[in-house]
Amino acid sequence: MPGGDFHPWIFFILAFWILVCGLGVVAFKKVMYSAVSMVFCFLGVAFAYAALSAPLVAVVQVLVYVGAISIVVIFAIMLTRCRRARATSSSTSRRCSRRRWPSPSPPW
């Protein structure tokens, strides 16, 4: 690097952080946990840009991806969550009501 301040071990730690957060986006079963993992992944990418002496790209990464895209995704998740059905006496678990679309009946 031109400034001589590049440390490979910091970059490898950040790369490992980004990989773990990226796997968390795919592996978590709850969508909100995946969205939070995506935010941490975007922050890791911004820190990697900063470590590579690209502060403008790091700031743009934080403003655009962490500040805008992630908030829009989390806002969309919060708006589209299904409402919890009331627990019935036969079942104590609460499940979201699923819409059943009519299917064509077989000809026989």
NUKE-644160 format. One line per 4 residues: for each residue x, y, z of N, C-alpha, C, O. Coordinates in nm, 3 decimals. Layout:
REM NUKE-644160
X,Y,Z,X,Y,Z,X,Y,Z,X,Y,Z; ...
REM end
This chain:
REM NUKE-644160
0.083,-0.118,0.000,0.000,0.000,0.000,0.088,0.124,0.000,0.200,0.121,0.051; 0.038,0.232,-0.056,0.121,0.352,-0.067,0.163,0.409,0.068,0.276,0.454,0.084; 0.072,0.408,0.165,0.105,0.466,0.295,0.185,0.372,0.384,0.241,0.415,0.484; 0.190,0.245,0.348,0.262,0.149,0.430,0.189,0.109,0.555,0.249,0.049,0.645
0.060,0.140,0.565,-0.015,0.109,0.686,-0.106,-0.013,0.669,-0.196,-0.036,0.750; -0.084,-0.090,0.565,-0.165,-0.209,0.541,-0.111,-0.325,0.624,0.007,-0.358,0.618; -0.200,-0.385,0.702,-0.163,-0.501,0.783,-0.245,-0.620,0.737,-0.368,-0.618,0.749; -0.180,-0.722,0.683,-0.256,-0.836,0.629,-0.340,-0.908,0.734,-0.448,-0.958,0.702
-0.294,-0.914,0.858,-0.371,-0.986,0.958,-0.503,-0.915,0.989,-0.601,-0.982,1.021; -0.508,-0.783,0.981,-0.634,-0.711,0.999,-0.729,-0.744,0.883,-0.849,-0.763,0.904; -0.674,-0.751,0.762,-0.758,-0.783,0.647,-0.812,-0.926,0.658,-0.928,-0.950,0.625; -0.729,-1.021,0.705,-0.776,-1.159,0.719,-0.881,-1.172,0.828,-0.974,-1.251,0.815
-0.867,-1.096,0.935,-0.971,-1.096,1.040,-1.102,-1.040,0.985,-1.209,-1.095,1.011; -1.092,-0.932,0.909,-1.213,-0.874,0.849,-1.275,-0.969,0.746,-1.398,-0.980,0.738; -1.191,-1.037,0.668,-1.243,-1.133,0.569,-1.315,-1.248,0.639,-1.419,-1.293,0.593; -1.258,-1.295,0.750,-1.323,-1.401,0.826,-1.456,-1.352,0.883,-1.556,-1.424,0.881
-1.458,-1.227,0.934,-1.581,-1.168,0.987,-1.689,-1.159,0.879,-1.805,-1.190,0.904; -1.650,-1.117,0.759,-1.746,-1.105,0.650,-1.800,-1.242,0.610,-1.919,-1.257,0.583; -1.712,-1.342,0.606,-1.758,-1.478,0.573,-1.855,-1.533,0.677,-1.956,-1.594,0.642; -1.824,-1.513,0.804,-1.912,-1.563,0.911,-2.047,-1.493,0.905,-2.151,-1.557,0.918
-2.047,-1.362,0.885,-2.174,-1.288,0.876,-2.251,-1.328,0.750,-2.374,-1.337,0.754; -2.181,-1.351,0.640,-2.248,-1.397,0.518,-2.311,-1.534,0.535,-2.421,-1.559,0.485; -2.242,-1.622,0.606,-2.302,-1.753,0.635,-2.421,-1.738,0.730,-2.517,-1.814,0.721; -2.413,-1.641,0.820,-2.526,-1.616,0.910,-2.649,-1.569,0.835,-2.761,-1.603,0.873
-2.630,-1.491,0.730,-2.743,-1.446,0.648,-2.817,-1.565,0.589,-2.940,-1.566,0.583; -2.742,-1.665,0.547,-2.803,-1.781,0.483,-2.852,-1.882,0.586,-2.953,-1.948,0.564; -2.781,-1.895,0.698,-2.807,-2.006,0.791,-2.918,-1.978,0.892,-2.987,-2.071,0.935; -2.938,-1.852,0.930,-3.039,-1.825,1.032,-3.178,-1.856,0.979,-3.210,-1.829,0.863
-3.260,-1.914,1.066,-3.397,-1.948,1.025,-3.491,-1.829,1.042,-3.591,-1.820,0.971; -3.461,-1.740,1.133,-3.544,-1.622,1.151,-3.494,-1.512,1.058,-3.374,-1.486,1.050; -3.586,-1.450,0.989,-3.550,-1.352,0.887,-3.487,-1.228,0.949,-3.397,-1.168,0.890; -3.533,-1.189,1.066,-3.478,-1.070,1.130,-3.332,-1.093,1.170,-3.250,-1.002,1.159
-3.299,-1.214,1.216,-3.159,-1.245,1.249,-3.073,-1.239,1.123,-2.958,-1.194,1.128; -3.127,-1.285,1.011,-3.053,-1.277,0.885,-3.029,-1.133,0.844,-2.922,-1.099,0.793; -3.128,-1.048,0.865,-3.113,-0.907,0.829,-3.008,-0.839,0.916,-2.929,-0.758,0.867; -3.005,-0.871,1.045,-2.904,-0.813,1.133,-2.766,-0.865,1.096,-2.668,-0.790,1.100
-2.757,-0.992,1.059,-2.629,-1.047,1.013,-2.585,-0.980,0.884,-2.466,-0.959,0.863; -2.680,-0.945,0.799,-2.647,-0.874,0.676,-2.592,-0.734,0.706,-2.501,-0.687,0.638; -2.647,-0.667,0.808,-2.595,-0.537,0.848,-2.450,-0.549,0.894,-2.366,-0.468,0.856; -2.421,-0.651,0.976,-2.284,-0.671,1.023,-2.190,-0.708,0.908,-2.073,-0.672,0.909
-2.242,-0.779,0.810,-2.162,-0.811,0.691,-2.128,-0.685,0.614,-2.014,-0.668,0.571; -2.225,-0.596,0.595,-2.200,-0.470,0.526,-2.100,-0.384,0.603,-2.015,-0.318,0.544; -2.111,-0.385,0.737,-2.015,-0.309,0.817,-1.874,-0.367,0.803,-1.777,-0.292,0.799; -1.864,-0.499,0.797,-1.734,-0.562,0.777,-1.673,-0.524,0.644,-1.552,-0.502,0.634
-1.755,-0.516,0.541,-1.706,-0.474,0.409,-1.660,-0.329,0.414,-1.559,-0.293,0.353; -1.732,-0.245,0.487,-1.691,-0.105,0.500,-1.558,-0.095,0.574,-1.472,-0.015,0.536; -1.538,-0.173,0.679,-1.411,-0.172,0.750,-1.299,-0.227,0.663,-1.185,-0.182,0.673; -1.330,-0.323,0.577,-1.227,-0.375,0.486,-1.186,-0.267,0.386,-1.067,-0.253,0.355
-1.282,-0.189,0.336,-1.248,-0.077,0.248,-1.161,0.025,0.322,-1.065,0.077,0.265; -1.194,0.052,0.446,-1.114,0.147,0.525,-0.974,0.093,0.548,-0.877,0.169,0.547; -0.962,-0.038,0.570,-0.829,-0.098,0.590,-0.747,-0.096,0.462,-0.624,-0.097,0.467; -0.813,-0.093,0.347,-0.743,-0.088,0.219,-0.721,0.055,0.171,-0.695,0.078,0.052
-0.732,0.151,0.262,-0.708,0.293,0.233,-0.803,0.348,0.128,-0.762,0.419,0.036; -0.931,0.313,0.140,-1.034,0.369,0.053,-1.146,0.426,0.141,-1.254,0.368,0.149; -1.119,0.540,0.206,-1.218,0.592,0.302,-1.347,0.639,0.236,-1.454,0.628,0.297; -1.340,0.692,0.114,-1.463,0.738,0.048,-1.555,0.621,0.018,-1.676,0.630,0.039
-1.498,0.511,-0.030,-1.580,0.393,-0.059,-1.636,0.335,0.071,-1.749,0.286,0.072; -1.559,0.341,0.180,-1.608,0.293,0.309,-1.726,0.376,0.359,-1.823,0.322,0.411; -1.717,0.507,0.342,-1.827,0.595,0.385,-1.950,0.572,0.299,-2.062,0.568,0.350; -1.931,0.556,0.170,-2.044,0.528,0.081,-2.107,0.393,0.116,-2.229,0.379,0.112
-2.024,0.295,0.149,-2.075,0.163,0.190,-2.164,0.176,0.313,-2.271,0.117,0.319; -2.118,0.253,0.410,-2.196,0.270,0.533,-2.325,0.347,0.504,-2.432,0.308,0.551; -2.315,0.454,0.426,-2.435,0.534,0.400,-2.537,0.462,0.314,-2.656,0.462,0.346; -2.491,0.400,0.206,-2.584,0.339,0.112,-2.634,0.204,0.160,-2.754,0.181,0.168
-2.542,0.115,0.191,-2.584,-0.021,0.223,-2.631,-0.036,0.367,-2.741,-0.087,0.391; -2.551,0.008,0.463,-2.591,-0.007,0.602,-2.704,0.089,0.636,-2.799,0.052,0.705; -2.694,0.211,0.588,-2.792,0.311,0.625,-2.921,0.304,0.549,-3.026,0.338,0.604; -2.918,0.262,0.425,-3.039,0.267,0.343,-3.094,0.128,0.312,-3.207,0.097,0.347
-3.015,0.046,0.247,-3.064,-0.084,0.202,-3.105,-0.171,0.320,-3.211,-0.234,0.318; -3.021,-0.176,0.424,-3.053,-0.260,0.539,-3.178,-0.212,0.611,-3.260,-0.293,0.654; -3.194,-0.082,0.624,-3.313,-0.029,0.691,-3.437,-0.058,0.609,-3.542,-0.089,0.666; -3.428,-0.048,0.477,-3.543,-0.080,0.392,-3.579,-0.228,0.405,-3.697,-0.263,0.410
-3.479,-0.315,0.409,-3.505,-0.459,0.423,-3.570,-0.488,0.558,-3.669,-0.561,0.565; -3.517,-0.431,0.666,-3.575,-0.453,0.798,-3.716,-0.395,0.805,-3.805,-0.456,0.864; -3.737,-0.278,0.747,-3.870,-0.218,0.744,-3.968,-0.305,0.667,-4.083,-0.321,0.708; -3.924,-0.362,0.555,-4.011,-0.451,0.477,-4.043,-0.578,0.555,-4.156,-0.628,0.549
-3.946,-0.630,0.627,-3.972,-0.750,0.709,-4.075,-0.719,0.816,-4.166,-0.798,0.840; -4.061,-0.603,0.879,-4.155,-0.568,0.985,-4.295,-0.544,0.931,-4.393,-0.574,1.000; -4.307,-0.492,0.810,-4.439,-0.466,0.753,-4.508,-0.592,0.700,-4.631,-0.599,0.698; -4.430,-0.690,0.658,-4.490,-0.808,0.596,-4.500,-0.928,0.688,-4.536,-1.036,0.644
-4.469,-0.911,0.814,-4.483,-1.023,0.906,-4.630,-1.059,0.919,-4.716,-0.971,0.925; -4.658,-1.188,0.923,-4.798,-1.229,0.936,-4.842,-1.214,1.081,-4.763,-1.228,1.174; -4.967,-1.186,1.095,-5.021,-1.167,1.229,-5.040,-1.302,1.295,-5.076,-1.400,1.230; -5.016,-1.306,1.422,-5.029,-1.431,1.496,-5.177,-1.462,1.519,-5.255,-1.376,1.560
-5.212,-1.585,1.492,-5.350,-1.627,1.515,-5.369,-1.655,1.664,-5.275,-1.688,1.736; -5.490,-1.642,1.707,-5.518,-1.672,1.847,-5.506,-1.821,1.870,-5.541,-1.902,1.785; -5.456,-1.854,1.985,-5.436,-1.996,2.018,-5.571,-2.063,2.039,-5.658,-2.010,2.109; -5.586,-2.177,1.978,-5.709,-2.253,1.997,-5.693,-2.346,2.115,-5.583,-2.365,2.166
-5.802,-2.404,2.158,-5.795,-2.493,2.275,-5.724,-2.623,2.240,-5.667,-2.686,2.329; -5.727,-2.665,2.113,-5.663,-2.791,2.076,-5.513,-2.774,2.054,-5.438,-2.871,2.062; -5.471,-2.655,2.026,-5.329,-2.632,1.999,-5.281,-2.511,2.077,-5.344,-2.406,2.077; -5.169,-2.528,2.144,-5.115,-2.416,2.221,-5.016,-2.335,2.140,-4.981,-2.224,2.179
-4.971,-2.389,2.027,-4.876,-2.313,1.946,-4.950,-2.214,1.859,-5.060,-2.241,1.811; -4.889,-2.101,1.839,-4.948,-1.998,1.754,-4.882,-2.005,1.617,-4.760,-2.007,1.605; -4.965,-2.009,1.517,-4.915,-2.016,1.381,-4.982,-1.909,1.297,-5.093,-1.865,1.326; -4.915,-1.871,1.194,-4.972,-1.773,1.103,-5.073,-1.843,1.014,-5.052,-1.957,0.971
-5.181,-1.777,0.988,-5.281,-1.836,0.901,-5.231,-1.835,0.758,-5.181,-1.734,0.710; -5.243,-1.945,0.692,-5.199,-1.956,0.553,-5.321,-1.946,0.461,-5.425,-2.007,0.486; -5.304,-1.872,0.357,-5.412,-1.862,0.259,-5.402,-1.982,0.166,-5.295,-2.015,0.116; -5.511,-2.044,0.146,-5.515,-2.160,0.058,-5.584,-2.119,-0.072,-5.698,-2.074,-0.072
-5.512,-2.135,-0.180,-5.568,-2.102,-0.310,-5.639,-2.224,-0.365,-5.590,-2.336,-0.350; -5.752,-2.204,-0.429,-5.822,-2.319,-0.485,-5.739,-2.385,-0.596,-5.685,-2.318,-0.683; -5.732,-2.514,-0.589,-5.658,-2.586,-0.692,-5.758,-2.654,-0.785,-5.868,-2.688,-0.743; -5.719,-2.673,-0.909,-5.813,-2.738,-1.002,-5.831,-2.885,-0.962,-5.737,-2.953,-0.924
-5.955,-2.929,-0.971,-5.983,-3.067,-0.933,-5.949,-3.160,-1.048,-5.962,-3.123,-1.165; -5.906,-3.280,-1.016,-5.870,-3.374,-1.124,-5.994,-3.417,-1.201,-6.104,-3.417,-1.144; -5.981,-3.453,-1.326,-6.097,-3.484,-1.410,-6.165,-3.616,-1.372,-6.277,-3.639,-1.420; -6.109,-3.701,-1.293,-6.173,-3.830,-1.262,-6.256,-3.823,-1.140,-6.316,-3.923,-1.101
REM end
